[in-house]
Amino acid sequence: MHPIELALRKHPKVPLMDGPTPLQRLDHLSAALDLNIYLKRDDLTPLALGGDKPRKLEYELARAQAAGADMLVTCGSAQSNHARLTTAAARRAGLDCAVVLSQDEWQALQGNLLTVYLMGADVHLVPTADHWDLEQHVFELIDTLKAQGRRPHYIPISGTTPHSCLGYIDGALETLGQLSEQRVGLDAIYTPFGTGGIFSAMLMTFRAHGIAAPFHGISVNRPKSTCLENLDHWWAALSDLLDRAPDEPRGEHQIFDEFIGREYGDPTEAGLDAILMLAESEGILLDPVYSAKMFSGFFQHCQDGRWASGQTVLLLHSGGVPALFAYHAPIARHLKKQGRLSEF
Ligand SMILES: Cc1ncc(COP(=O)(O)O)c(C=O)c1O
């Protein structure tokens, strides 16, 4: 067994995954772009409509149980995937869940927000200019809960902690196994970049296994400089947890912050185009916040001639698809502009 796998096994987790998610070749898109395009389908993880969080929450749930917690507490945007999946994970483990969410443009009782209410989370909607600043509200709630005798376990925004990043060491090992079974060699890898937990863990695992293909992180909210600082942070934390030297070479990797749009969650034209492209060519639904932004970056790179005929590219679909329903208005406008929708 590879040392990184051995080190990973020391960390307890509560199983939320039932087996590997598919690694699929996208035949139509590959033909259209004259590339070999593979998609790792983490939108199909087996918890409450899927996404990246079940892998991450397996480790945080183990920590919550070890601490004797009786509930999980977290925060996020009104359409937070993390709130949906933390609530679902809490329910699977027989725990309660409280979520502090920002009141924002996308707070319709739709998509993720609807599912959070359905699963009976204690929802606190608070006004804030930036949902990344919700911690102060969560800490106040935690104090109140403790005063009431509850034992809350706090999971920060996006679910990214040193331990939850271990979930994407698992995810990357699983992907490497599938690539090897399907005899696929890679020329490039793309992931969305939010807090950078996924990117950092996958990069570390691929490099530990000697895969040198360049990594491309498409930022969904922060400037490139902040993303690189985050990568340093998670890399150091993971090195520590996995007994690895922190100065192991990271190989070729780049962060792109030009596909964010106005702000986090902005449904950009290029992102909406990417949603239509994947839906029509492959019957695959992207989400407007993460996977569509990642594909918009990848498509731009294809247009710029970054990838040559026949090269092989792996992209990670990290989920988030329920948010699509909260974005029906900009999607409808986009379809109308393109002459694809005359009703509604
Ligand atoms: C669907 C989806 N993809 C990707 C991410 C970003 O992952 P990370 O924060 O590890 O970069 C998130 C985070 O909230 C998410 O909900």
The ligand as a Gaussian input file, in Angstrom:
#p B3LYP/6-31G(d) Opt

LIG

0 1
 C      -20.512000      21.816000      -5.271000
 C      -19.232000      22.321000      -4.719000
 N      -18.118000      22.173000      -5.437000
 C      -16.926000      22.642000      -5.004000
 C      -16.813000      23.287000      -3.789000
 C      -15.490000      23.886000      -3.406000
 O      -14.693000      23.000000      -2.721000
 P      -13.429000      23.583000      -1.939000
 O      -13.990000      24.560000      -0.940000
 O      -12.829000      22.375000      -1.306000
 O      -12.540000      24.247000      -2.915000
 C      -17.938000      23.452000      -2.996000
 C      -17.808000      24.147000      -1.706000
 O      -18.686000      24.594000      -1.073000
 C      -19.194000      22.969000      -3.470000
 O      -20.323000      23.114000      -2.772000

